[in-house]
Amino acid sequence: MNTPLPASADLAAHIAALEARVARAEARGEVENLFSNYMHLHNGYEDARIIDMWVKPGTPGMRAQYSNKGIYTSWETITEYHRGRPSPVGKLLLHYSTTPSIQVAADGRSARGIWIVGGVESGLTDPAQAANAPEFLYEKDLVNGQKVWAHWVAMKYEMHALLQDGVWKIWRFRCFEVFRAPYGRNWIDFAACTEAVPDFQRFHENLAYFGHDGKPVWLPDTDRPAEDFYQAYSTQTAQAVVPRPPAPYDTDPETPAA
C-alpha cells in the first residue's frame, strides 16, 4: 500500500526524513563491507592493507582487544597486530562471517556491529617449533616430516566504525574465540582437555598466531588491562550473549568533534 504524501507544508520534512533513512541504509551496507573486507584481507594474509582501514592516528576513542590479555588504545599498538604478519607456506586461514547485527547512529557519524565467525585454521610446524606449544594442538601423524595443526574454530567479533573524511573506518575492534578443536577431536573433549592444563589459558591468551615453520608469535604488550572479559566454551560454564547486539542510538559519546 502506498503511503499518501503529507500536506505541502510538511513535504520538505517528509523528504528530509526519507533521505536520512536512505543514508543510514547505505551506511549500514558500507559498514558491513568494511568488516567483510577486513576478513577477506585477513584470510589472505594481507594484513598490511588492513592498517589503512583503521581511523587516523590520534583519533579519540580508538581501541582494540584480541583476548582477555588487555586493550590496545593507540594507533601504533593497535596496528602492530597487523604489521609484518607473514604468509607461511602450507598455512590455511579461512574465517567466514555470519549473522551481522548493525546499528548506524542517528547522527550518521558512527556505527556498531557484531558478527559470528566460523572457519578453519591450519598449517605445518617444524618439530623443533612444536616443542614450544602444547602437544595436544597437533595431529598424530606427520606430513613431510612436519607436525600438522588443523583446527575448527568459531569466534565472535564486535566492530565500531567511524565516518572519517567521508569514509567508514574501523574505530574499535574486539574479537574472541568461542571454541576451537583439532580436526581429529570434538570441541567438548578438547575443552575438557585444556581445562586440565593450567598453563594453556595463559599460552592461548598471549598467542597472536603461528608464523613461519609454525613458530608461535606473541601479542604485543597491551596499553591497559581488559575491562570486559569473555568466556570461551567450557564444560563448566553456560553460554552468554556477549557481546550484546547493538541497540539503536543517537550518537556515540566519544565521537570526535566535526
Residue pairs with C-beta under 8 A, 6 or more apart in sequence:
5 11
5 14
6 13
6 14
20 108
23 108
24 104
24 106
24 108
27 104
27 108
27 111
27 163
27 168
28 102
28 104
28 111
30 168
31 102
31 104
31 111
31 113
31 159
31 161
31 168
32 100
32 102
32 113
34 53
34 159
34 161
34 168
34 169
34 170
35 97
35 100
35 113
35 115
35 157
35 159
36 97
37 53
38 50
38 53
38 159
38 170
39 95
39 96
39 97
39 117
41 47
41 49
41 50
42 50
42 93
42 95
43 93
43 94
43 95
44 87
45 85
45 86
45 87
45 93
47 81
47 82
47 83
47 85
48 82
48 83
48 85
50 82
51 79
51 82
51 83
53 169
53 170
54 62
54 75
54 78
54 79
54 169
54 170
55 62
55 75
55 162
55 164
55 169
55 170
55 171
56 75
56 164
56 169
57 74
57 75
57 76
58 75
59 75
59 162
59 164
59 171
59 256
60 254
60 256
61 162
61 171
61 172
61 252
61 254
61 255
61 256
62 73
62 74
62 75
62 78
62 171
62 172
63 71
63 72
63 73
63 78
63 172
63 173
64 71
64 72
64 78
64 81
64 172
64 173
64 174
65 71
65 72
65 173
65 174
65 175
65 176
65 226
65 228
66 72
66 81
66 174
66 175
66 176
66 208
66 219
67 176
67 177
67 204
67 205
67 206
67 219
68 176
68 205
68 226
68 229
68 230
69 205
69 206
69 219
69 222
69 226
70 222
70 223
70 224
70 225
70 226
71 222
71 223
71 224
71 225
71 226
71 227
72 78
72 80
72 81
72 220
72 222
72 223
73 223
73 224
74 223
77 220
77 221
77 222
77 223
78 173
80 220
81 208
81 219
81 220
85 209
86 211
86 212
88 123
88 124
88 210
88 211
88 212
88 213
88 214
89 124
90 123
90 124
91 122
91 123
91 124
91 210
92 120
92 121
92 122
92 123
93 119
93 120
93 121
93 122
94 119
94 120
94 121
95 117
95 118
95 119
95 153
95 155
96 117
96 118
96 119
97 115
97 116
97 117
97 157
98 115
98 116
98 117
98 118
99 115
99 116
100 113
100 114
100 115
101 113
101 114
101 115
101 245
101 246
102 111
102 112
102 113
102 246
103 111
103 112
103 113
103 246
103 247
103 248
103 249
104 110
104 111
105 111
105 249
105 250
105 251
105 252
105 255
106 248
106 249
106 250
106 251
107 250
107 251
107 255
108 163
109 162
109 163
109 251
109 252
109 255
109 258
110 160
110 161
110 162
110 163
110 171
110 251
110 252
110 255
111 160
111 161
111 168
112 158
112 159
112 160
112 161
112 246
112 249
112 252
113 158
113 159
113 160
113 161
113 246
114 156
114 157
114 158
114 159
114 243
114 244
114 245
114 246
115 156
115 157
115 158
115 159
116 154
116 155
116 156
116 157
116 178
117 154
117 155
117 156
117 157
117 175
118 152
118 153
118 154
118 155
119 153
119 154
120 150
120 151
120 152
120 153
121 149
121 150
121 151
121 153
121 180
122 148
122 149
122 150
122 151
122 183
123 148
123 149
123 210
123 214
124 143
124 144
124 146
124 147
124 148
124 213
124 214
125 133
125 138
125 146
125 147
125 148
125 149
125 210
125 213
125 214
126 146
126 147
126 213
126 214
126 215
127 142
127 145
127 146
127 147
129 213
129 214
129 215
129 216
130 138
130 147
130 214
132 215
132 216
133 203
133 210
133 214
133 216
134 194
134 197
134 200
134 203
136 182
136 190
136 193
136 194
136 197
137 149
137 151
137 182
138 147
138 148
138 149
138 182
139 147
139 148
139 149
139 150
139 182
139 183
139 184
140 184
141 148
142 148
146 214
147 214
149 182
149 210
149 214
150 182
150 183
151 180
151 181
151 182
151 183
152 179
152 180
152 181
152 182
152 183
152 187
153 177
153 179
153 180
154 177
154 178
154 179
154 180
155 175
155 176
155 177
155 178
156 175
156 176
156 178
156 230
156 242
156 243
157 173
157 174
157 175
158 172
158 173
158 174
158 175
158 243
159 170
159 171
159 172
159 173
159 174
160 171
160 172
160 173
160 252
161 168
161 169
161 170
161 171
162 168
162 169
162 171
162 255
162 256
163 169
174 228
174 243
176 230
176 232
177 204
177 232
178 232
178 233
179 187
179 190
179 191
179 232
179 233
180 187
180 190
181 187
181 189
181 190
181 191
182 190
187 233
188 233
188 235
191 232
191 233
191 234
191 235
192 235
194 200
194 201
194 204
195 234
195 235
195 236
206 218
206 219
207 216
207 217
207 218
207 219
208 217
208 218
208 219
209 217
210 216
210 217
211 217
228 242
230 242
231 237
231 240
231 242
233 239
